[in-house]
């Protein structure tokens, strides 16, 4: 998948006045593979909605989202499964981790599907991001910041053309998000993927080709 | 398996135990009902295979006065003509009695020996429906086939054998005993081989082929024929109400023990059907309990299901742990129920096999097993489809 195009997309829940000034809602925009995008907005402007639409979790919007030329709303169930396993990876704002599994199992449950990383590679990522001591700890016992890093590792355990980060560093201090960013940059470059970073305004440690106001 | 570790969360063990228990009770009742019916059916459906059901045997009621004169219990020409005139009568036949001495003896290593004076009667061959090679006699033949009343055997098995500590014997065994029949009269004696080839509920007499009796009555007989005490009547329709009315008015009796077994069989069937319905209701309730329980489980794990799907898991993979759970529980219930039915069957089958040699016993188990297996498959299919539907609804 090379591009994601948004043609006059507008969430059903937003009125015209709420989206005035947005560079994405009700506009035509194209995200291309290989580029890095910062999507900044205040709370409540629809960052998570945007990623939900692209991830095909919701379709309560007008306009159209095209993956290359395929309309997102026409994707079959199997195509969505394929999209989420091989083309788009998303770090959810709410993590969507499983509290009854350990940190490692949370990553494995994704990797088992894709067989993208070896167990050793996963352990290295835990090491690199600074939570290797928590690898076998049950997730419910981890702090928000630690959970956030588990979610980031999980999102990297699949091939992707687009990596979407939905406020993925909100609970991390600068030291921690710096190491997380370098891990992400490595993986994005390895995949020659596009990176879409949604944040409240903080640019973190990425070099952007485009900065877009939502 | 990680998905199972996740999805078993919120599993209600008491609910599943409830399902196993109720399902076990229901399925056991159903399988037992079927098995019991299959095992006992031959006892009730055995009838006079050699006597056409359209035939009735008529006799006069024996009363206190009847020993004053034999004419009170025999049919004279006028009686017979009157019966022949009835619209429901197609044909009549008479019993031929032996008018010579008969002595029967048997020796067997198992049952010891016996010796008895006896008699023969015969009815026209057309009233008898046995395989022709069994029920024939000619002058050169030294072997006589015999039919005895089934009540004789019942009397022996449940009256005599039990109280005397003798072994109970089945019809099949009786049919294998070789008898020696000595016929004498007119200063002549002849010994024949004989074997019991059938049992009758309707005819309370010892039957030999008519050709034998006619020949022997001439050869050994001395007296002239008395009036018949019993008449065979072939009817157009044995359930015709006119029949009971006519014979009732005449104070004649219709011998038909099969009517009673028919009623018993009918009630047995009724009881078994009721039991099966109860078993079916319990099973259905158990299945609903399981379906509800799994629905609840899926509902409680809704978020996990959705997250797995968002990770790229297919709905089939997500549904599988629940389907396997339902399938294993159901298979467990089936196995348990089948084993219990086999154990219970062991208790009663010994009793039944004494009364009736049942060559189809083996296939009866297979029949019950097939029914149970069919139920198992249906339950598993319903269960699997239901879970798939619930998963699809939950994770759109």
HADDOCK unambig.tbl for C-alpha pairs under 7 A between the chains (distance, minus, plus):
assign (segid A and resid 81 and name CA) (segid B and resid 312 and name CA) 4.75 0.50 0.50
assign (segid A and resid 81 and name CA) (segid B and resid 313 and name CA) 6.78 0.50 0.50
assign (segid A and resid 81 and name CA) (segid B and resid 314 and name CA) 6.75 0.50 0.50
assign (segid A and resid 84 and name CA) (segid B and resid 310 and name CA) 6.98 0.50 0.50
assign (segid A and resid 84 and name CA) (segid B and resid 311 and name CA) 6.48 0.50 0.50
assign (segid A and resid 84 and name CA) (segid B and resid 312 and name CA) 5.26 0.50 0.50
assign (segid A and resid 85 and name CA) (segid B and resid 311 and name CA) 6.99 0.50 0.50
assign (segid A and resid 85 and name CA) (segid B and resid 312 and name CA) 5.19 0.50 0.50
assign (segid A and resid 96 and name CA) (segid B and resid 307 and name CA) 6.13 0.50 0.50
assign (segid A and resid 100 and name CA) (segid B and resid 6 and name CA) 6.90 0.50 0.50
assign (segid A and resid 109 and name CA) (segid B and resid 2 and name CA) 6.58 0.50 0.50
assign (segid A and resid 110 and name CA) (segid B and resid 311 and name CA) 6.37 0.50 0.50
